[in-house]
């Protein structure tokens, strides 16, 4: 199903962002603006995933 593939793709991107955030936090030259941007992207992906995983109304 196309939606399942899309969810898998989004979850992979979410995991990649999580790893990038962890690396940024560990970096000696931590850029708080960059971390905030990555966290916003990660949250947006999470919201998109949750929306796709919700059952369709009336379905």
C-alpha atoms as a printed R data frame, in Angstrom:
   type eleno elety resid chain resno       x      y      z
1  ATOM     1    CA   UNK     A     1   0.000  0.000  0.000
2  ATOM     2    CA   UNK     A     2   1.344  3.433 -0.915
3  ATOM     3    CA   UNK     A     3   0.549  4.987  2.460
4  ATOM     4    CA   UNK     A     4   2.547  2.294  4.283
5  ATOM     5    CA   UNK     A     5   5.566  3.010  2.100
6  ATOM     6    CA   UNK     A     6   5.208  6.731  2.734
7  ATOM     7    CA   UNK     A     7   5.015  6.157  6.502
8  ATOM     8    CA   UNK     A     8   8.170  4.000  6.379
9  ATOM     9    CA   UNK     A     9   9.963  6.712  4.396
10 ATOM    10    CA   UNK     A    10   8.908  9.423  6.854
11 ATOM    11    CA   UNK     A    11   9.928  7.296  9.855
12 ATOM    12    CA   UNK     A    12  13.362  6.762  8.295
13 ATOM    13    CA   UNK     A    13  13.761 10.521  7.776
14 ATOM    14    CA   UNK     A    14  12.586 11.079 11.371
15 ATOM    15    CA   UNK     A    15  15.271  8.699 12.640
16 ATOM    16    CA   UNK     A    16  17.915 10.412 10.507
17 ATOM    17    CA   UNK     A    17  16.953 13.789 11.958
18 ATOM    18    CA   UNK     A    18  17.129 12.325 15.465
19 ATOM    19    CA   UNK     A    19  20.680 11.128 14.802
20 ATOM    20    CA   UNK     A    20  21.659 14.522 13.350
21 ATOM    21    CA   UNK     A    21  20.263 16.275 16.427
22 ATOM    22    CA   UNK     A    22  22.239 13.979 18.745
23 ATOM    23    CA   UNK     A    23  25.415 14.688 16.743
24 ATOM    24    CA   UNK     A    24  24.813 18.447 16.833
25 ATOM    25    CA   UNK     A    25  24.272 18.372 20.605
26 ATOM    26    CA   UNK     A    26  27.544 16.469 21.100
27 ATOM    27    CA   UNK     A    27  29.481 18.810 18.850
28 ATOM    28    CA   UNK     A    28  31.865 21.211 20.602
29 ATOM    29    CA   UNK     A    29  30.597 23.996 18.335
30 ATOM    30    CA   UNK     A    30  26.907 23.423 19.044
31 ATOM    31    CA   UNK     A    31  24.657 25.715 17.015
32 ATOM    32    CA   UNK     A    32  21.411 26.166 18.935
33 ATOM    33    CA   UNK     A    33  19.685 27.698 15.915
34 ATOM    34    CA   UNK     A    34  20.550 24.650 13.801
35 ATOM    35    CA   UNK     A    35  19.372 22.291 16.547
36 ATOM    36    CA   UNK     A    36  16.067 24.172 16.832
37 ATOM    37    CA   UNK     A    37  15.592 23.958 13.050
38 ATOM    38    CA   UNK     A    38  16.244 20.203 13.065
39 ATOM    39    CA   UNK     A    39  13.826 19.718 15.969
40 ATOM    40    CA   UNK     A    40  11.100 21.651 14.120
41 ATOM    41    CA   UNK     A    41  11.584 19.448 11.064
42 ATOM    42    CA   UNK     A    42  11.489 16.328 13.233
43 ATOM    43    CA   UNK     A    43   8.252 17.457 14.911
44 ATOM    44    CA   UNK     A    44   6.651 18.222 11.545
45 ATOM    45    CA   UNK     A    45   7.555 14.727 10.328
46 ATOM    46    CA   UNK     A    46   6.105 13.204 13.501
47 ATOM    47    CA   UNK     A    47   2.847 15.096 13.028
48 ATOM    48    CA   UNK     A    48   2.669 13.999  9.388
49 ATOM    49    CA   UNK     A    49   3.289 10.367 10.365
50 ATOM    50    CA   UNK     A    50   0.621 10.495 13.061
51 ATOM    51    CA   UNK     A    51  -1.843 12.000 10.595
52 ATOM    52    CA   UNK     A    52  -1.216  9.217  8.096
53 ATOM    53    CA   UNK     A    53  -1.528  6.536 10.762
54 ATOM    54    CA   UNK     A    54  -4.930  7.768 11.931
55 ATOM    55    CA   UNK     A    55  -7.855  5.757 10.612
56 ATOM    56    CA   UNK     A    56  -9.921  7.522  7.963
57 ATOM    57    CA   UNK     A    57 -13.158  9.034  9.255
58 ATOM    58    CA   UNK     A    58 -16.079  6.726  8.661
59 ATOM    59    CA   UNK     A    59 -13.689  3.948  7.763
